[in-house]
Amino acid sequence: MLRHLGLLLPLVAAGCGLWFAPAGAQTAPPPRGADKAPDAIRPLLGAWELEQVGASRSCTVTLGVEETPQGRQVRFPATCRRALPVLSDVQTWNISPNGRPQLRDAAGKVVIAFDERTPDAGFQGKGTDGKQYALASKDHPRSARRPTQNTAERTATAAQRPTTVDPASAPAPDTLPGRYAVMRQQNREACRITLSATPVSADGRAPAAFEGTCQDTGLTIFDPVGWRYSGGRLTLVARKGHGVDLVFENSQWRRDPAVGAPLLLRKLAP
């Protein structure tokens, strides 16, 4: 039986299972959501071997990404509380100001503070029971930190965020009705649109319509039939009910966030 290939051999020591696995044994992947977690905790997420220093006692604990009132979720087998009684108080985990993991109780009080790094990319610290504990990564997979973005990537990321608008410095609402040149590129008119002042619907939307035929396929499909203005943001409303936001910059309106096909509106003289 013990020589059977692929078999995991549990040896019970001090009330906790110590597992030996053959080469190539699979380990649990990082917890769900680890790839989207904050950079500060990403390298810490997943399974770790918690060991009492100088004793043959260890258990696998998993640092999760899910938030709790006092930190984030931590998981371990119930038998671990017999092998490592200090775990009886552990309900959550978080990081210290210097980025080290801490196991905490339900009230947020630190039970084990891992203040020291170890040569094997793990941590060591003291528990409230006065004993030393080590947190070893072993072969458990980790989520790497996101690579530092270059200038082009930072610019692209910023473009995907809505622009903060100061309503006090935005155009006054009564200046918006009128005729506009619609452009995909600067100074290259695709068609024209009229934003009317009345009638205004219950949801604050006023009529909008192309002047004549629009040759731009995307705009024709969008088919704007209304507009509204709030907080310094102009919204064109499509016939199907969805909208596109625009902000005022350099004497014209531009699509915001700046994702997808560009869209510019420049007001025409009366």
Wavefront OBJ file of the C-alpha trace (Angstrom):
o trace
v 0.000 0.000 0.000
v 2.731 2.473 1.017
v 4.611 1.884 -2.213
v 1.580 2.544 -4.386
v 2.492 5.387 -6.748
v 0.495 8.583 -6.486
v -0.740 7.890 -2.965
v -0.536 10.710 -0.415
v 0.731 9.421 2.894
v -0.730 11.177 5.929
v 1.303 10.859 9.094
v -0.372 12.101 12.224
v 1.911 14.118 14.479
v 0.715 15.938 17.559
v -2.873 15.898 16.346
v -2.254 17.362 12.880
v -1.799 15.628 9.562
v 1.659 16.029 8.023
v 1.392 15.261 4.295
v 4.065 13.949 1.992
v 3.297 13.970 -1.727
v 5.148 12.364 -4.616
v 6.963 14.585 -7.129
v 4.550 16.353 -9.452
v 1.696 16.424 -6.929
v -0.729 19.247 -7.591
v -1.096 22.192 -5.227
v -4.128 24.400 -4.821
v -4.170 27.432 -7.135
v -4.353 30.964 -5.699
v -7.854 31.815 -4.431
v -10.465 33.186 -6.781
v -10.106 36.916 -7.269
v -6.369 36.937 -6.527
v -5.584 38.324 -9.986
v -7.722 41.405 -9.253
v -6.654 41.926 -5.645
v -4.666 45.003 -4.524
v -0.949 44.739 -5.233
v -0.135 44.950 -1.523
v -1.765 41.583 -0.773
v -1.468 39.716 -4.087
v 1.856 37.953 -3.275
v 0.432 36.800 0.079
v -2.774 35.201 -1.175
v -3.117 31.431 -1.236
v -1.969 28.483 0.876
v 0.910 28.622 3.391
v 2.383 26.117 5.830
v 2.090 27.457 9.375
v 4.653 25.835 11.678
v 5.511 26.179 15.339
v 9.253 26.825 15.381
v 11.168 23.982 17.049
v 8.180 21.634 17.078
v 6.924 19.071 14.602
v 3.581 20.746 14.218
v 2.253 22.383 11.085
v -0.960 23.110 9.279
v -1.955 24.550 5.929
v -3.667 27.930 6.177
v -5.113 29.774 3.201
v -5.103 33.560 3.060
v -8.153 34.560 1.041
v -9.096 37.729 -0.801
v -12.644 38.053 0.564
v -13.066 41.014 2.915
v -14.357 40.630 6.482
v -15.183 43.345 9.054
v -11.649 43.100 10.517
v -9.574 42.115 7.476
v -9.766 39.239 5.011
v -10.882 35.640 5.146
v -8.490 32.945 6.390
v -9.190 29.199 6.104
v -7.669 26.078 7.679
v -8.864 22.579 8.672
v -10.640 22.299 12.028
v -8.004 19.787 13.194
v -5.402 22.569 13.060
v -6.830 24.046 16.261
v -5.762 20.909 18.135
v -2.255 20.865 16.657
v -1.737 24.623 16.965
v -4.043 25.929 19.743
v -3.120 29.519 18.880
v -5.340 29.119 15.809
v -8.410 28.783 18.045
v -8.576 32.585 18.191
v -7.770 33.238 14.520
v -10.724 34.446 12.445
v -9.197 36.759 9.838
v -5.934 38.106 8.413
v -4.558 41.430 7.277
v -1.246 43.134 6.584
v 0.818 45.345 8.855
v 1.911 48.870 7.820
v 5.174 47.348 6.532
v 3.329 44.817 4.364
v 3.792 41.711 6.543
v 0.916 39.264 7.133
v -0.883 39.125 10.460
v -3.373 36.552 11.741
v -6.080 38.239 13.822
v -9.066 37.397 15.991
v -12.699 38.349 15.409
v -12.175 41.761 17.026
v -9.168 42.548 14.821
v -6.574 41.966 17.541
v -3.299 40.499 16.247
v -2.819 36.835 17.242
v 0.385 36.197 15.267
v 2.445 39.038 13.801
v 4.946 37.855 11.192
v 7.531 40.615 11.489
v 10.574 38.862 10.028
v 11.343 37.533 6.558
v 12.932 34.093 6.234
v 15.429 32.859 3.590
v 12.787 30.633 1.968
v 10.568 33.628 1.055
v 8.441 33.068 4.134
v 7.829 34.880 7.414
v 8.404 34.341 11.113
v 6.781 35.975 14.120
v 5.529 35.673 17.654
v 2.071 34.627 18.750
v 0.045 35.837 21.715
v 0.977 32.524 23.406
v 4.631 33.627 23.428
v 5.708 30.991 20.905
v 7.466 31.570 17.578
v 5.710 30.624 14.341
v 6.901 30.383 10.753
v 4.819 30.886 7.618
v 6.417 28.955 4.758
v 5.381 29.222 1.117
v 6.647 25.729 0.207
v 5.491 24.899 -3.354
v 2.158 26.676 -3.145
v 1.606 28.980 -6.159
v 1.493 32.749 -5.732
v -0.050 35.578 -7.729
v 2.708 37.867 -8.961
v 2.484 41.620 -8.593
v 1.251 43.444 -11.633
v 4.177 44.601 -13.787
v 4.960 48.297 -13.675
v 3.207 50.058 -16.529
v 5.193 52.045 -19.065
v 4.145 55.548 -20.101
v 1.930 54.355 -22.964
v 0.154 51.835 -20.715
v -0.403 54.417 -17.979
v -1.848 56.810 -20.556
v -4.170 54.111 -21.908
v -5.311 53.179 -18.405
v -5.975 56.805 -17.504
v -8.022 57.244 -20.689
v -10.396 54.527 -19.512
v -11.307 56.447 -16.366
v -14.018 59.114 -16.429
v -12.644 62.647 -16.293
v -13.351 64.549 -13.100
v -15.471 67.562 -13.981
v -15.961 70.710 -11.933
v -19.600 71.692 -12.628
v -18.846 75.288 -11.608
v -16.402 75.704 -14.499
v -18.444 73.734 -17.069
v -20.655 75.478 -19.661
v -23.977 76.778 -18.376
v -26.969 74.563 -19.279
v -28.692 77.293 -21.287
v -25.693 77.513 -23.656
v -25.981 73.920 -24.857
v -29.001 73.936 -27.204
v -28.015 74.594 -30.806
v -26.395 73.080 -33.910
v -23.179 71.050 -33.684
v -20.635 69.589 -36.067
v -20.053 65.924 -35.183
v -16.489 64.711 -35.782
v -14.472 61.548 -35.471
v -11.240 63.442 -36.089
v -10.314 67.013 -35.304
v -11.728 69.456 -37.909
v -13.158 66.634 -40.070
v -16.927 66.970 -39.942
v -18.882 63.715 -40.321
v -22.373 65.144 -39.914
v -24.390 67.670 -37.963
v -26.757 67.375 -35.033
v -29.223 69.725 -33.361
v -29.777 69.730 -29.620
v -33.189 71.248 -28.925
v -34.125 73.007 -25.679
v -37.697 71.703 -25.475
v -39.728 69.696 -24.782
v -37.989 68.144 -21.764
v -39.120 64.668 -20.694
v -39.657 63.495 -17.125
v -36.113 62.105 -16.972
v -34.627 65.473 -17.980
v -34.003 64.546 -21.619
v -34.487 67.032 -24.462
v -34.714 66.149 -28.169
v -31.695 65.649 -30.455
v -31.638 64.863 -34.177
v -29.257 64.742 -37.146
v -29.508 67.469 -39.757
v -30.200 65.532 -42.915
v -28.372 62.241 -43.548
v -25.330 61.172 -41.543
v -22.699 59.277 -43.547
v -21.002 57.795 -40.476
v -22.234 54.206 -40.018
v -21.501 54.065 -36.296
v -23.353 57.291 -35.591
v -26.262 56.181 -37.754
v -26.535 52.953 -35.769
v -26.323 54.883 -32.491
v -29.096 57.177 -33.800
v -29.208 59.941 -31.136
v -32.723 61.074 -30.283
v -32.122 63.009 -27.064
v -29.657 64.668 -24.744
v -29.349 65.656 -21.119
v -26.888 67.639 -19.044
v -25.844 67.013 -15.446
v -22.780 67.773 -13.371
v -20.931 69.285 -16.326
v -21.355 66.128 -18.440
v -23.323 66.100 -21.700
v -25.014 62.793 -22.538
v -26.263 61.887 -26.000
v -29.082 59.358 -25.737
v -29.565 56.707 -28.427
v -32.942 55.578 -29.740
v -32.484 52.288 -27.841
v -31.980 54.196 -24.579
v -28.233 53.894 -23.918
v -26.010 56.958 -23.838
v -22.557 58.378 -24.509
v -21.047 60.939 -22.137
v -19.010 63.945 -23.290
v -16.981 66.544 -21.401
v -16.059 70.068 -22.465
v -12.390 70.619 -23.383
v -10.674 73.106 -25.677
v -13.940 74.753 -26.771
v -15.546 71.469 -27.835
v -17.116 68.337 -26.399
v -15.303 64.991 -26.460
v -16.308 61.467 -25.564
v -15.440 60.470 -22.003
v -13.993 58.068 -21.051
v -11.917 58.136 -24.225
v -12.542 54.507 -25.169
v -13.850 53.171 -28.444
v -14.261 55.353 -31.515
v -13.531 59.063 -30.910
v -16.486 61.432 -30.816
v -16.233 65.237 -30.855
v -18.935 67.903 -30.935
v -18.182 71.535 -31.824
v -20.972 74.105 -31.589
v -21.681 76.010 -34.782
v -22.419 79.696 -34.977
v -26.143 80.554 -35.136
l 1 2 3 4 5 6 7 8 9 10 11 12 13 14 15 16 17 18 19 20 21 22 23 24 25 26 27 28 29 30 31 32 33 34 35 36 37 38 39 40 41 42 43 44 45 46 47 48 49 50 51 52 53 54 55 56 57 58 59 60 61 62 63 64 65 66 67 68 69 70 71 72 73 74 75 76 77 78 79 80 81 82 83 84 85 86 87 88 89 90 91 92 93 94 95 96 97 98 99 100 101 102 103 104 105 106 107 108 109 110 111 112 113 114 115 116 117 118 119 120 121 122 123 124 125 126 127 128 129 130 131 132 133 134 135 136 137 138 139 140 141 142 143 144 145 146 147 148 149 150 151 152 153 154 155 156 157 158 159 160 161 162 163 164 165 166 167 168 169 170 171 172 173 174 175 176 177 178 179 180 181 182 183 184 185 186 187 188 189 190 191 192 193 194 195 196 197 198 199 200 201 202 203 204 205 206 207 208 209 210 211 212 213 214 215 216 217 218 219 220 221 222 223 224 225 226 227 228 229 230 231 232 233 234 235 236 237 238 239 240 241 242 243 244 245 246 247 248 249 250 251 252 253 254 255 256 257 258 259 260 261 262 263 264 265 266 267 268 269 270
